[in-house]
Amino acid sequence: MLTKVLGGIFTLLFIYAAVVQFNDPDSWLWIGLYILAAIASVLFMLKKLSKVFSLILALLFAVLAIMHWPPEFEGVALQDGMKTLNIELARESLGMGIACVVMVIYSLLVKRN
């Protein structure tokens, strides 16, 4: 039951994250990454996600979160929209960090390799 609820919630959240990327100049990169996370969530929900794959995704998302951390953190300004490149980078980093944490949780809950 936990796998279905958790997987379902994150599938929807990652699909939503992919949809809101359409206005970005590099939208296809972020859409692809969030769709990849959504696919992993569906696989987790169906109990078909392997521990190795979830850990590889966690590593990928961690690297991307670190790479996109802004030179100067100005917050994520969810209520006011994006005003600076640092805010955009912080949002991208936060999204990848969330995806990383979710993949780590999946890897801990997966029963087989």
Contacts in CASP RR format, 6 or more apart in sequence:
PFRMAT RR
TARGET T0000
AUTHOR 0000-0000-0000
METHOD contacts of the structure
MODEL  1
MLTKVLGGIFTLLFIYAAVVQFNDPDSWLWIGLYILAAIASVLFMLKKLS
KVFSLILALLFAVLAIMHWPPEFEGVALQDGMKTLNIELARESLGMGIAC
VVMVIYSLLVKRN
2 109 0 8 1.000
3 44 0 8 1.000
3 45 0 8 1.000
3 47 0 8 1.000
3 109 0 8 1.000
4 45 0 8 1.000
6 44 0 8 1.000
6 45 0 8 1.000
6 105 0 8 1.000
6 109 0 8 1.000
7 41 0 8 1.000
7 42 0 8 1.000
7 44 0 8 1.000
7 45 0 8 1.000
8 41 0 8 1.000
8 42 0 8 1.000
8 45 0 8 1.000
10 37 0 8 1.000
10 38 0 8 1.000
10 41 0 8 1.000
10 44 0 8 1.000
10 102 0 8 1.000
11 38 0 8 1.000
11 41 0 8 1.000
11 42 0 8 1.000
11 45 0 8 1.000
14 34 0 8 1.000
14 35 0 8 1.000
14 37 0 8 1.000
14 38 0 8 1.000
14 41 0 8 1.000
14 99 0 8 1.000
15 34 0 8 1.000
15 35 0 8 1.000
15 38 0 8 1.000
17 30 0 8 1.000
17 34 0 8 1.000
17 37 0 8 1.000
17 95 0 8 1.000
18 30 0 8 1.000
18 31 0 8 1.000
18 32 0 8 1.000
18 34 0 8 1.000
18 35 0 8 1.000
18 38 0 8 1.000
21 27 0 8 1.000
21 30 0 8 1.000
21 31 0 8 1.000
21 34 0 8 1.000
22 31 0 8 1.000
24 30 0 8 1.000
30 92 0 8 1.000
33 61 0 8 1.000
33 64 0 8 1.000
33 96 0 8 1.000
33 99 0 8 1.000
34 99 0 8 1.000
36 57 0 8 1.000
37 57 0 8 1.000
37 61 0 8 1.000
37 99 0 8 1.000
37 102 0 8 1.000
37 103 0 8 1.000
40 49 0 8 1.000
40 53 0 8 1.000
40 54 0 8 1.000
40 57 0 8 1.000
40 103 0 8 1.000
40 106 0 8 1.000
41 102 0 8 1.000
41 106 0 8 1.000
43 49 0 8 1.000
43 53 0 8 1.000
44 54 0 8 1.000
44 106 0 8 1.000
44 109 0 8 1.000
44 110 0 8 1.000
47 111 0 8 1.000
49 106 0 8 1.000
49 110 0 8 1.000
50 110 0 8 1.000
50 112 0 8 1.000
50 113 0 8 1.000
51 107 0 8 1.000
51 110 0 8 1.000
51 112 0 8 1.000
51 113 0 8 1.000
52 113 0 8 1.000
54 103 0 8 1.000
54 104 0 8 1.000
54 106 0 8 1.000
54 107 0 8 1.000
54 110 0 8 1.000
55 103 0 8 1.000
55 104 0 8 1.000
55 107 0 8 1.000
57 99 0 8 1.000
57 103 0 8 1.000
58 100 0 8 1.000
58 103 0 8 1.000
58 104 0 8 1.000
58 107 0 8 1.000
61 96 0 8 1.000
61 97 0 8 1.000
61 99 0 8 1.000
61 100 0 8 1.000
61 103 0 8 1.000
62 96 0 8 1.000
62 97 0 8 1.000
62 100 0 8 1.000
64 92 0 8 1.000
64 93 0 8 1.000
64 96 0 8 1.000
65 93 0 8 1.000
65 94 0 8 1.000
65 95 0 8 1.000
65 96 0 8 1.000
65 97 0 8 1.000
65 100 0 8 1.000
66 93 0 8 1.000
68 89 0 8 1.000
68 92 0 8 1.000
68 93 0 8 1.000
68 96 0 8 1.000
69 89 0 8 1.000
69 90 0 8 1.000
69 93 0 8 1.000
70 85 0 8 1.000
70 86 0 8 1.000
70 87 0 8 1.000
70 89 0 8 1.000
70 90 0 8 1.000
70 93 0 8 1.000
71 86 0 8 1.000
71 89 0 8 1.000
72 86 0 8 1.000
73 86 0 8 1.000
73 90 0 8 1.000
74 83 0 8 1.000
74 84 0 8 1.000
74 86 0 8 1.000
74 87 0 8 1.000
74 90 0 8 1.000
75 86 0 8 1.000
75 87 0 8 1.000
75 90 0 8 1.000
76 87 0 8 1.000
76 90 0 8 1.000
76 91 0 8 1.000
76 94 0 8 1.000
77 83 0 8 1.000
77 87 0 8 1.000
81 87 0 8 1.000
82 88 0 8 1.000
82 91 0 8 1.000
END
